[in-house]
């Protein structure tokens, strides 16, 4: 796929007034969601749930794309239409989660690295034929005593960049997601430092792997106080710190940035994003890619 086509898809993903829904929960994760409301975790219930979301009337007025799980992109509506085909016909771009999850980083207690690069080229090729036009890979960066290490940040940035290069080779827009986890007692200043270091490393790695930024989307975590921090930053502080951090690390040529909710409530995540827009003077569109919120 040409750079122009990748850029066109990326721009459509961050179209004004629209966001991306994350419905890429693994089978084990959605089991917890179903259990909370007494629904049996079987394939037909998962299919019906995803169909309920994807066939919502006028969904494309507010949603530009949806991140799917491997099982979901192979499923169909009750009328026999593959979900990806249904989405494309209704103006929603199909996306696919392709990483294999975060695993302990050897020699680095408390730190994780995301796996899934082995065989990725062939998987991406298949996902493209199934209708996907963008993909997602999530890295997990924990904050704690003496972590994250530079080694952890670099390992995850390298993996994200290799994934992104493979995506573009197969005609898929890579969504790169380096999530700085909210868990912990750290303050917002510490979150800022870690997020800044992570994003600097990521965009350095993307450059080294010849990834075309015009055809790439960043899924970012907000700069926010740790969940158990005694002093929680205000909505204004979160918005200002997040935008400042992004402006200092993310090239303006990137088509857009979408935020993960990361355990925030829907009210919190919406208020923070709204406040960022009130600041104005943003070099890229900012939107959402929420699942839980």
Secondary structure, 3 states (H helix, E strand, C coil): CCHHHHHHHHHHHCCCCCEEEEECCCHHHHHHHHHCCCCCCCHHHHHHHHHHHHCCCCHHHCEEEEEECHHHHCCECCCCCEHHHHHHHCCCEEEEECCCCEEECCCCCCCEEECCCCCHHHHHHHHHHCCCCEEEEEEEECCECCECCHHHHHHHHHHHHHHHHHHHHCCCEEEEEEEECCCCCCCHHHHHHHHHHHHHHHHHHHHHCCCCHHHEEEEECCCCCCCCCCCCCCHHHHHHHHHHHHHHHCCCCCCEEEECCCCCCHHHHHHHHHHHHHHCCCCCEEEECCCCC
